[in-house]
Amino acid sequence: RRLAQRRPELPVLVFTMHDSAAMIEQCLSAGAAGFVTKSSAPEVLVDAVRRAARGETALSPDVALLVAAQTQQ
């Protein structure tokens, strides 16, 4: 959150072993450009970095499924 406040033009991509819906929501709400879990294939991380650099939201497939499930509730 502090990084997003100090440098709003800087896309922040979260790369973590944590995959709880609460953690994902907290990071995205704080301004993260994306969220990728460490269990993702290397190509997924590279794609996410490129997407975040273009200003797009970047989620690894497992995270996208969790977000979709939370949205439907």
VEXBA-148477 format. One record per atom (N, C-alpha, C, CB): residue in three letters; x, y, z; atom name; residue number from 1. Coordinates in pm, 1 decimal, padded with zeros to 6 digits. Glycine has a CB too. Layout:
% VEXBA-148477
resn:Ala px:X py:Y pz:Z name:CA resi:NUM .
...
This chain:
% VEXBA-148477
resn:Arg px:00083.0 py:-00119.2 pz:00000.0 name:N resi:1 .
resn:Arg px:00000.0 py:00000.0 pz:00000.0 name:CA resi:1 .
resn:Arg px:00087.1 py:00125.1 pz:00000.0 name:C resi:1 .
resn:Arg px:-00094.2 py:00000.1 pz:00121.0 name:CB resi:1 .
resn:Arg px:00192.9 py:00126.0 pz:00080.0 name:N resi:2 .
resn:Arg px:00280.9 py:00243.4 pz:00085.6 name:CA resi:2 .
resn:Arg px:00352.5 py:00266.0 pz:-00046.6 name:C resi:2 .
resn:Arg px:00383.5 py:00227.7 pz:00197.6 name:CB resi:2 .
resn:Leu px:00393.0 py:00158.9 pz:-00110.5 name:N resi:3 .
resn:Leu px:00460.1 py:00171.9 pz:-00240.1 name:CA resi:3 .
resn:Leu px:00365.6 py:00230.6 pz:-00344.1 name:C resi:3 .
resn:Leu px:00512.9 py:00035.5 pz:-00287.5 name:CB resi:3 .
resn:Ala px:00240.9 py:00185.9 pz:-00343.8 name:N resi:4 .
resn:Ala px:00141.7 py:00239.2 pz:-00437.8 name:CA resi:4 .
resn:Ala px:00115.4 py:00387.4 pz:-00411.9 name:C resi:4 .
resn:Ala px:00010.4 py:00160.0 pz:-00427.7 name:CB resi:4 .
resn:Gln px:00122.0 py:00428.8 pz:-00287.6 name:N resi:5 .
resn:Gln px:00102.3 py:00570.0 pz:-00254.8 name:CA resi:5 .
resn:Gln px:00222.0 py:00655.0 pz:-00296.3 name:C resi:5 .
resn:Gln px:00076.8 py:00586.2 pz:-00105.4 name:CB resi:5 .
resn:Arg px:00341.4 py:00600.7 pz:-00275.3 name:N resi:6 .
resn:Arg px:00462.2 py:00676.3 pz:-00307.7 name:CA resi:6 .
resn:Arg px:00492.0 py:00680.6 pz:-00456.6 name:C resi:6 .
resn:Arg px:00579.4 py:00617.8 pz:-00235.6 name:CB resi:6 .
resn:Arg px:00466.4 py:00567.9 pz:-00525.4 name:N resi:7 .
resn:Arg px:00497.7 py:00557.2 pz:-00667.9 name:CA resi:7 .
resn:Arg px:00380.6 py:00495.7 pz:-00742.2 name:C resi:7 .
resn:Arg px:00625.3 py:00473.7 pz:-00690.1 name:CB resi:7 .
resn:Pro px:00270.9 py:00568.2 pz:-00759.1 name:N resi:8 .
resn:Pro px:00151.6 py:00510.1 pz:-00821.4 name:CA resi:8 .
resn:Pro px:00173.4 py:00463.8 pz:-00965.5 name:C resi:8 .
resn:Pro px:00040.1 py:00610.2 pz:-00818.4 name:CB resi:8 .
resn:Glu px:00274.0 py:00516.6 pz:-01032.1 name:N resi:9 .
resn:Glu px:00301.1 py:00477.0 pz:-01171.0 name:CA resi:9 .
resn:Glu px:00377.7 py:00344.0 pz:-01178.5 name:C resi:9 .
resn:Glu px:00381.1 py:00587.3 pz:-01242.4 name:CB resi:9 .
resn:Leu px:00427.6 py:00295.8 pz:-01066.4 name:N resi:10 .
resn:Leu px:00507.7 py:00174.0 pz:-01061.7 name:CA resi:10 .
resn:Leu px:00418.1 py:00052.2 pz:-01040.8 name:C resi:10 .
resn:Leu px:00613.1 py:00183.0 pz:-00949.9 name:CB resi:10 .
resn:Pro px:00408.6 py:-00037.6 pz:-01139.2 name:N resi:11 .
resn:Pro px:00325.3 py:-00156.3 pz:-01120.5 name:CA resi:11 .
resn:Pro px:00392.7 py:-00254.3 pz:-01024.0 name:C resi:11 .
resn:Pro px:00297.7 py:-00225.0 pz:-01256.3 name:CB resi:11 .
resn:Val px:00317.3 py:-00302.0 pz:-00927.9 name:N resi:12 .
resn:Val px:00368.4 py:-00396.3 pz:-00828.6 name:CA resi:12 .
resn:Val px:00304.9 py:-00531.8 pz:-00854.0 name:C resi:12 .
resn:Val px:00339.4 py:-00347.5 pz:-00683.1 name:CB resi:12 .
resn:Leu px:00388.8 py:-00631.4 pz:-00873.7 name:N resi:13 .
resn:Leu px:00343.5 py:-00767.4 pz:-00894.5 name:CA resi:13 .
resn:Leu px:00381.4 py:-00848.7 pz:-00771.5 name:C resi:13 .
resn:Leu px:00404.6 py:-00828.6 pz:-01024.4 name:CB resi:13 .
resn:Val px:00282.7 py:-00908.6 pz:-00707.5 name:N resi:14 .
resn:Val px:00307.5 py:-00990.0 pz:-00588.5 name:CA resi:14 .
resn:Val px:00341.7 py:-01131.8 pz:-00633.6 name:C resi:14 .
resn:Val px:00183.2 py:-00989.8 pz:-00492.2 name:CB resi:14 .
resn:Phe px:00454.8 py:-01183.3 pz:-00586.1 name:N resi:15 .
resn:Phe px:00500.6 py:-01318.6 pz:-00617.0 name:CA resi:15 .
resn:Phe px:00523.7 py:-01386.7 pz:-00483.1 name:C resi:15 .
resn:Phe px:00632.0 py:-01318.7 pz:-00706.9 name:CB resi:15 .
resn:Thr px:00436.3 py:-01479.5 pz:-00447.9 name:N resi:16 .
resn:Thr px:00437.5 py:-01533.9 pz:-00313.0 name:CA resi:16 .
resn:Thr px:00393.1 py:-01679.3 pz:-00309.3 name:C resi:16 .
resn:Thr px:00349.0 py:-01451.4 pz:-00223.3 name:CB resi:16 .
resn:Met px:00421.0 py:-01744.9 pz:-00197.0 name:N resi:17 .
resn:Met px:00373.5 py:-01881.6 pz:-00178.0 name:CA resi:17 .
resn:Met px:00232.8 py:-01882.4 pz:-00119.5 name:C resi:17 .
resn:Met px:00469.1 py:-01959.4 pz:-00087.0 name:CB resi:17 .
resn:His px:00186.2 py:-01769.6 pz:-00073.1 name:N resi:18 .
resn:His px:00053.3 py:-01759.6 pz:-00011.5 name:CA resi:18 .
resn:His px:-00054.2 py:-01748.6 pz:-00119.7 name:C resi:18 .
resn:His px:00046.1 py:-01637.5 pz:00084.2 name:CB resi:18 .
resn:Asp px:-00163.3 py:-01820.9 pz:-00100.0 name:N resi:19 .
resn:Asp px:-00269.7 py:-01815.9 pz:-00200.5 name:CA resi:19 .
resn:Asp px:-00408.6 py:-01807.1 pz:-00138.6 name:C resi:19 .
resn:Asp px:-00262.0 py:-01937.7 pz:-00289.4 name:CB resi:19 .
resn:Ser px:-00417.2 py:-01748.6 pz:-00021.2 name:N resi:20 .
resn:Ser px:-00549.1 py:-01733.5 pz:00040.2 name:CA resi:20 .
resn:Ser px:-00625.5 py:-01620.6 pz:-00028.5 name:C resi:20 .
resn:Ser px:-00536.3 py:-01705.8 pz:00192.3 name:CB resi:20 .
resn:Ala px:-00755.1 py:-01638.7 pz:-00035.9 name:N resi:21 .
resn:Ala px:-00839.6 py:-01536.8 pz:-00099.0 name:CA resi:21 .
resn:Ala px:-00826.1 py:-01402.7 pz:-00028.6 name:C resi:21 .
resn:Ala px:-00986.1 py:-01581.1 pz:-00098.8 name:CB resi:21 .
resn:Ala px:-00812.5 py:-01406.2 pz:00102.2 name:N resi:22 .
resn:Ala px:-00798.9 py:-01281.8 pz:00179.4 name:CA resi:22 .
resn:Ala px:-00669.7 py:-01208.5 pz:00142.6 name:C resi:22 .
resn:Ala px:-00801.4 py:-01311.9 pz:00331.0 name:CB resi:22 .
resn:Met px:-00561.8 py:-01282.6 pz:00128.7 name:N resi:23 .
resn:Met px:-00432.7 py:-01221.7 pz:00092.7 name:CA resi:23 .
resn:Met px:-00439.3 py:-01161.4 pz:-00047.5 name:C resi:23 .
resn:Met px:-00318.8 py:-01326.5 pz:00100.3 name:CB resi:23 .
resn:Ile px:-00498.4 py:-01234.0 pz:-00139.4 name:N resi:24 .
resn:Ile px:-00510.9 py:-01185.4 pz:-00277.0 name:CA resi:24 .
resn:Ile px:-00592.1 py:-01056.4 pz:-00279.4 name:C resi:24 .
resn:Ile px:-00576.7 py:-01292.5 pz:-00367.4 name:CB resi:24 .
resn:Glu px:-00706.2 py:-01058.6 pz:-00212.0 name:N resi:25 .
resn:Glu px:-00793.4 py:-00940.2 pz:-00207.0 name:CA resi:25 .
resn:Glu px:-00721.5 py:-00821.6 pz:-00144.9 name:C resi:25 .
resn:Glu px:-00921.4 py:-00970.8 pz:-00127.9 name:CB resi:25 .
resn:Gln px:-00648.9 py:-00846.1 pz:-00037.5 name:N resi:26 .
resn:Gln px:-00577.2 py:-00737.9 pz:00030.5 name:CA resi:26 .
resn:Gln px:-00472.1 py:-00675.5 pz:-00062.1 name:C resi:26 .
resn:Gln px:-00510.2 py:-00790.5 pz:00159.5 name:CB resi:26 .
resn:Cys px:-00398.0 py:-00757.9 pz:-00131.3 name:N resi:27 .
resn:Cys px:-00293.5 py:-00706.2 pz:-00220.7 name:CA resi:27 .
resn:Cys px:-00352.6 py:-00629.3 pz:-00338.7 name:C resi:27 .
resn:Cys px:-00206.7 py:-00820.9 pz:-00272.3 name:CB resi:27 .
resn:Leu px:-00455.3 py:-00685.3 pz:-00400.3 name:N resi:28 .
resn:Leu px:-00516.7 py:-00616.9 pz:-00514.5 name:CA resi:28 .
resn:Leu px:-00585.0 py:-00488.1 pz:-00471.2 name:C resi:28 .
resn:Leu px:-00617.7 py:-00708.7 pz:-00583.9 name:CB resi:28 .
resn:Ser px:-00648.5 py:-00489.0 pz:-00355.6 name:N resi:29 .
resn:Ser px:-00712.1 py:-00367.4 pz:-00303.7 name:CA resi:29 .
resn:Ser px:-00609.6 py:-00259.2 pz:-00271.4 name:C resi:29 .
resn:Ser px:-00793.7 py:-00399.9 pz:-00178.8 name:CB resi:29 .
resn:Ala px:-00490.0 py:-00302.3 pz:-00233.4 name:N resi:30 .
resn:Ala px:-00383.6 py:-00207.4 pz:-00199.7 name:CA resi:30 .
resn:Ala px:-00317.2 py:-00149.0 pz:-00323.8 name:C resi:30 .
resn:Ala px:-00279.1 py:-00275.0 pz:-00113.0 name:CB resi:30 .
resn:Gly px:-00354.0 py:-00201.4 pz:-00441.1 name:N resi:31 .
resn:Gly px:-00300.4 py:-00143.9 pz:-00564.0 name:CA resi:31 .
resn:Gly px:-00205.9 py:-00232.6 pz:-00642.0 name:C resi:31 .
resn:Gly px:-00231.4 py:-00020.0 pz:-00532.1 name:CB resi:31 .
resn:Ala px:-00190.5 py:-00358.3 pz:-00601.9 name:N resi:32 .
resn:Ala px:-00101.5 py:-00447.9 pz:-00676.3 name:CA resi:32 .
resn:Ala px:-00154.0 py:-00466.7 pz:-00817.8 name:C resi:32 .
resn:Ala px:-00088.2 py:-00584.8 pz:-00605.0 name:CB resi:32 .
resn:Ala px:-00062.7 py:-00473.8 pz:-00912.0 name:N resi:33 .
resn:Ala px:-00099.4 py:-00494.0 pz:-01052.2 name:CA resi:33 .
resn:Ala px:-00128.5 py:-00639.6 pz:-01081.6 name:C resi:33 .
resn:Ala px:00011.2 py:-00444.3 pz:-01143.7 name:CB resi:33 .
resn:Gly px:-00085.7 py:-00726.4 pz:-00992.3 name:N resi:34 .
resn:Gly px:-00110.3 py:-00867.2 pz:-01014.0 name:CA resi:34 .
resn:Gly px:-00063.8 py:-00951.6 pz:-00897.6 name:C resi:34 .
resn:Gly px:-00043.3 py:-00912.5 pz:-01139.4 name:CB resi:34 .
resn:Phe px:-00093.8 py:-01080.9 pz:-00908.1 name:N resi:35 .
resn:Phe px:-00064.0 py:-01174.3 pz:-00800.4 name:CA resi:35 .
resn:Phe px:-00032.6 py:-01309.0 pz:-00864.1 name:C resi:35 .
resn:Phe px:-00183.3 py:-01185.3 pz:-00698.5 name:CB resi:35 .
resn:Val px:00087.5 py:-01360.2 pz:-00838.7 name:N resi:36 .
resn:Val px:00131.8 py:-01487.4 pz:-00894.8 name:CA resi:36 .
resn:Val px:00185.7 py:-01573.0 pz:-00780.6 name:C resi:36 .
resn:Val px:00240.4 py:-01466.2 pz:-01006.3 name:CB resi:36 .
resn:Thr px:00143.4 py:-01698.9 pz:-00777.2 name:N resi:37 .
resn:Thr px:00194.0 py:-01788.7 pz:-00674.4 name:CA resi:37 .
resn:Thr px:00321.9 py:-01856.7 pz:-00721.2 name:C resi:37 .
resn:Thr px:00088.4 py:-01893.3 pz:-00637.7 name:CB resi:37 .
resn:Lys px:00405.4 py:-01894.0 pz:-00625.6 name:N resi:38 .
resn:Lys px:00533.0 py:-01956.7 pz:-00657.3 name:CA resi:38 .
resn:Lys px:00517.0 py:-02096.0 pz:-00716.5 name:C resi:38 .
resn:Lys px:00618.2 py:-01963.9 pz:-00533.9 name:CB resi:38 .
resn:Ser px:00398.1 py:-02152.9 pz:-00704.5 name:N resi:39 .
resn:Ser px:00374.8 py:-02284.4 pz:-00764.8 name:CA resi:39 .
resn:Ser px:00347.4 py:-02273.0 pz:-00915.6 name:C resi:39 .
resn:Ser px:00256.8 py:-02354.5 pz:-00694.9 name:CB resi:39 .
resn:Ser px:00339.2 py:-02152.0 pz:-00965.5 name:N resi:40 .
resn:Ser px:00314.3 py:-02129.4 pz:-01108.8 name:CA resi:40 .
resn:Ser px:00437.8 py:-02162.2 pz:-01191.3 name:C resi:40 .
resn:Ser px:00271.7 py:-01983.7 pz:-01134.1 name:CB resi:40 .
resn:Ala px:00413.6 py:-02199.3 pz:-01315.4 name:N resi:41 .
resn:Ala px:00523.3 py:-02225.8 pz:-01408.1 name:CA resi:41 .
resn:Ala px:00600.6 py:-02096.8 pz:-01435.2 name:C resi:41 .
resn:Ala px:00470.0 py:-02286.3 pz:-01540.4 name:CB resi:41 .
resn:Pro px:00729.5 py:-02107.7 pz:-01464.2 name:N resi:42 .
resn:Pro px:00809.2 py:-01987.4 pz:-01492.2 name:CA resi:42 .
resn:Pro px:00749.6 py:-01900.1 pz:-01602.2 name:C resi:42 .
resn:Pro px:00949.5 py:-02027.1 pz:-01531.0 name:CB resi:42 .
resn:Glu px:00689.4 py:-01963.0 pz:-01703.1 name:N resi:43 .
resn:Glu px:00629.6 py:-01885.9 pz:-01812.1 name:CA resi:43 .
resn:Glu px:00514.6 py:-01797.8 pz:-01763.3 name:C resi:43 .
resn:Glu px:00580.0 py:-01979.8 pz:-01921.3 name:CB resi:43 .
resn:Val px:00444.1 py:-01845.1 pz:-01662.6 name:N resi:44 .
resn:Val px:00332.9 py:-01767.3 pz:-01606.0 name:CA resi:44 .
resn:Val px:00386.5 py:-01641.2 pz:-01540.2 name:C resi:44 .
resn:Val px:00252.6 py:-01851.6 pz:-01503.3 name:CB resi:44 .
resn:Leu px:00496.6 py:-01654.2 pz:-01468.4 name:N resi:45 .
resn:Leu px:00558.7 py:-01537.5 pz:-01404.4 name:CA resi:45 .
resn:Leu px:00607.1 py:-01437.5 pz:-01508.4 name:C resi:45 .
resn:Leu px:00675.9 py:-01580.9 pz:-01315.1 name:CB resi:45 .
resn:Val px:00673.4 py:-01485.3 pz:-01611.4 name:N resi:46 .
resn:Val px:00723.5 py:-01396.1 pz:-01717.3 name:CA resi:46 .
resn:Val px:00607.0 py:-01323.2 pz:-01783.4 name:C resi:46 .
resn:Val px:00804.2 py:-01476.1 pz:-01823.6 name:CB resi:46 .
resn:Asp px:00500.2 py:-01396.6 pz:-01814.4 name:N resi:47 .
resn:Asp px:00381.9 py:-01334.5 pz:-01874.6 name:CA resi:47 .
resn:Asp px:00321.5 py:-01230.6 pz:-01781.5 name:C resi:47 .
resn:Asp px:00277.3 py:-01440.7 pz:-01909.3 name:CB resi:47 .
resn:Ala px:00316.0 py:-01260.7 pz:-01652.6 name:N resi:48 .
resn:Ala px:00259.4 py:-01166.9 pz:-01555.4 name:CA resi:48 .
resn:Ala px:00341.5 py:-01038.7 pz:-01547.0 name:C resi:48 .
resn:Ala px:00250.8 py:-01232.2 pz:-01417.6 name:CB resi:48 .
resn:Val px:00471.6 py:-01051.1 pz:-01551.0 name:N resi:49 .
resn:Val px:00558.6 py:-00931.9 pz:-01548.6 name:CA resi:49 .
resn:Val px:00530.5 py:-00845.6 pz:-01670.8 name:C resi:49 .
resn:Val px:00709.3 py:-00972.4 pz:-01544.4 name:CB resi:49 .
resn:Arg px:00519.9 py:-00908.3 pz:-01785.4 name:N resi:50 .
resn:Arg px:00492.9 py:-00832.9 pz:-01908.4 name:CA resi:50 .
resn:Arg px:00355.9 py:-00765.8 pz:-01903.1 name:C resi:50 .
resn:Arg px:00501.2 py:-00925.5 pz:-02030.8 name:CB resi:50 .
resn:Arg px:00255.8 py:-00838.7 pz:-01854.8 name:N resi:51 .
resn:Arg px:00120.1 py:-00781.5 pz:-01845.6 name:CA resi:51 .
resn:Arg px:00116.4 py:-00664.0 pz:-01749.2 name:C resi:51 .
resn:Arg px:00019.2 py:-00888.7 pz:-01800.9 name:CB resi:51 .
resn:Ala px:00180.0 py:-00679.6 pz:-01634.3 name:N resi:52 .
resn:Ala px:00183.6 py:-00571.0 pz:-01535.4 name:CA resi:52 .
resn:Ala px:00254.5 py:-00448.5 pz:-01593.1 name:C resi:52 .
resn:Ala px:00254.3 py:-00617.5 pz:-01405.6 name:CB resi:52 .
resn:Ala px:00361.6 py:-00470.9 pz:-01667.9 name:N resi:53 .
resn:Ala px:00435.0 py:-00359.8 pz:-01729.5 name:CA resi:53 .
resn:Ala px:00349.9 py:-00285.0 pz:-01831.6 name:C resi:53 .
resn:Ala px:00562.0 py:-00411.3 pz:-01796.4 name:CB resi:53 .
resn:Arg px:00255.0 py:-00356.1 pz:-01894.0 name:N resi:54 .
resn:Arg px:00163.5 py:-00292.6 pz:-01990.9 name:CA resi:54 .
resn:Arg px:00044.4 py:-00226.8 pz:-01922.2 name:C resi:54 .
resn:Arg px:00113.4 py:-00396.0 pz:-02092.0 name:CB resi:54 .
resn:Gly px:00036.7 py:-00237.6 pz:-01790.7 name:N resi:55 .
resn:Gly px:-00074.0 py:-00176.6 pz:-01718.3 name:CA resi:55 .
resn:Gly px:-00194.2 py:-00266.8 pz:-01703.2 name:C resi:55 .
resn:Gly px:-00115.3 py:-00052.2 pz:-01786.1 name:CB resi:55 .
resn:Glu px:-00178.1 py:-00394.9 pz:-01734.6 name:N resi:56 .
resn:Glu px:-00287.3 py:-00490.5 pz:-01722.4 name:CA resi:56 .
resn:Glu px:-00281.4 py:-00560.1 pz:-01586.5 name:C resi:56 .
resn:Glu px:-00281.7 py:-00594.2 pz:-01836.6 name:CB resi:56 .
resn:Thr px:-00393.3 py:-00615.8 pz:-01544.6 name:N resi:57 .
resn:Thr px:-00395.0 py:-00697.0 pz:-01424.2 name:CA resi:57 .
resn:Thr px:-00343.4 py:-00835.3 pz:-01459.6 name:C resi:57 .
resn:Thr px:-00537.6 py:-00704.3 pz:-01362.3 name:CB resi:57 .
resn:Ala px:-00252.8 py:-00887.8 pz:-01378.7 name:N resi:58 .
resn:Ala px:-00190.4 py:-01016.4 pz:-01406.9 name:CA resi:58 .
resn:Ala px:-00213.5 py:-01112.4 pz:-01291.3 name:C resi:58 .
resn:Ala px:-00040.0 py:-00999.2 pz:-01433.1 name:CB resi:58 .
resn:Leu px:-00286.4 py:-01219.0 pz:-01317.8 name:N resi:59 .
resn:Leu px:-00312.9 py:-01320.7 pz:-01216.6 name:CA resi:59 .
resn:Leu px:-00270.5 py:-01456.6 pz:-01269.5 name:C resi:59 .
resn:Leu px:-00462.4 py:-01321.9 pz:-01176.7 name:CB resi:59 .
resn:Ser px:-00205.5 py:-01536.1 pz:-01185.4 name:N resi:60 .
resn:Ser px:-00174.2 py:-01672.4 pz:-01226.1 name:CA resi:60 .
resn:Ser px:-00305.8 py:-01750.1 pz:-01234.1 name:C resi:60 .
resn:Ser px:-00073.3 py:-01740.6 pz:-01126.1 name:CB resi:60 .
resn:Pro px:-00311.8 py:-01856.8 pz:-01311.7 name:N resi:61 .
resn:Pro px:-00438.1 py:-01930.3 pz:-01330.2 name:CA resi:61 .
resn:Pro px:-00503.0 py:-01974.2 pz:-01198.7 name:C resi:61 .
resn:Pro px:-00413.7 py:-02051.9 pz:-01416.3 name:CB resi:61 .
resn:Asp px:-00423.1 py:-02020.3 pz:-01102.8 name:N resi:62 .
resn:Asp px:-00480.6 py:-02063.5 pz:-00975.7 name:CA resi:62 .
resn:Asp px:-00541.9 py:-01947.2 pz:-00898.9 name:C resi:62 .
resn:Asp px:-00374.6 py:-02131.4 pz:-00890.5 name:CB resi:62 .
resn:Val px:-00478.3 py:-01832.4 pz:-00906.9 name:N resi:63 .
resn:Val px:-00531.0 py:-01712.9 pz:-00840.4 name:CA resi:63 .
resn:Val px:-00657.4 py:-01663.8 pz:-00911.2 name:C resi:63 .
resn:Val px:-00424.3 py:-01600.8 pz:-00837.3 name:CB resi:63 .
resn:Ala px:-00657.1 py:-01668.5 pz:-01043.4 name:N resi:64 .
resn:Ala px:-00775.6 py:-01626.6 pz:-01119.1 name:CA resi:64 .
resn:Ala px:-00896.8 py:-01710.8 pz:-01081.1 name:C resi:64 .
resn:Ala px:-00749.6 py:-01637.0 pz:-01270.5 name:CB resi:64 .
resn:Leu px:-00876.2 py:-01839.9 pz:-01059.9 name:N resi:65 .
resn:Leu px:-00986.5 py:-01926.6 pz:-01017.5 name:CA resi:65 .
resn:Leu px:-01037.8 py:-01888.5 pz:-00879.5 name:C resi:65 .
resn:Leu px:-00942.2 py:-02072.5 pz:-01017.5 name:CB resi:65 .
resn:Leu px:-00948.1 py:-01857.7 pz:-00787.5 name:N resi:66 .
resn:Leu px:-00989.9 py:-01816.1 pz:-00653.1 name:CA resi:66 .
resn:Leu px:-01066.9 py:-01684.1 pz:-00658.0 name:C resi:66 .
resn:Leu px:-00867.3 py:-01802.3 pz:-00560.5 name:CB resi:66 .
resn:Val px:-01018.0 py:-01590.7 pz:-00736.9 name:N resi:67 .
resn:Val px:-01085.3 py:-01461.2 pz:-00749.3 name:CA resi:67 .
resn:Val px:-01224.5 py:-01479.7 pz:-00809.7 name:C resi:67 .
resn:Val px:-01001.3 py:-01364.1 pz:-00836.0 name:CB resi:67 .
resn:Ala px:-01234.6 py:-01562.5 pz:-00913.0 name:N resi:68 .
resn:Ala px:-01364.4 py:-01588.3 pz:-00976.9 name:CA resi:68 .
resn:Ala px:-01461.3 py:-01652.5 pz:-00877.9 name:C resi:68 .
resn:Ala px:-01347.1 py:-01679.1 pz:-01100.8 name:CB resi:68 .
resn:Ala px:-01412.1 py:-01746.0 pz:-00798.6 name:N resi:69 .
resn:Ala px:-01497.5 py:-01812.2 pz:-00698.9 name:CA resi:69 .
resn:Ala px:-01546.4 py:-01713.2 pz:-00594.4 name:C resi:69 .
resn:Ala px:-01421.6 py:-01927.0 pz:-00630.6 name:CB resi:69 .
resn:Gln px:-01461.2 py:-01621.8 pz:-00551.6 name:N resi:70 .
resn:Gln px:-01500.4 py:-01520.7 pz:-00454.1 name:CA resi:70 .
resn:Gln px:-01600.6 py:-01422.9 pz:-00511.6 name:C resi:70 .
resn:Gln px:-01379.3 py:-01446.2 pz:-00404.3 name:CB resi:70 .
resn:Thr px:-01586.3 py:-01391.9 pz:-00638.9 name:N resi:71 .
resn:Thr px:-01676.3 py:-01298.1 pz:-00705.3 name:CA resi:71 .
resn:Thr px:-01816.7 py:-01354.9 pz:-00716.1 name:C resi:71 .
resn:Thr px:-01623.7 py:-01262.9 pz:-00843.6 name:CB resi:71 .
resn:Gln px:-01826.3 py:-01487.1 pz:-00733.2 name:N resi:72 .
resn:Gln px:-01956.2 py:-01551.7 pz:-00748.9 name:CA resi:72 .
resn:Gln px:-02030.0 py:-01571.3 pz:-00617.4 name:C resi:72 .
resn:Gln px:-01938.7 py:-01684.2 pz:-00815.9 name:CB resi:72 .
resn:Gln px:-01960.8 py:-01552.9 pz:-00506.6 name:N resi:73 .
resn:Gln px:-02025.7 py:-01575.2 pz:-00376.3 name:CA resi:73 .
resn:Gln px:-02107.3 py:-01457.8 pz:-00333.7 name:C resi:73 .
resn:Gln px:-01923.7 py:-01605.5 pz:-00270.2 name:CB resi:73 .
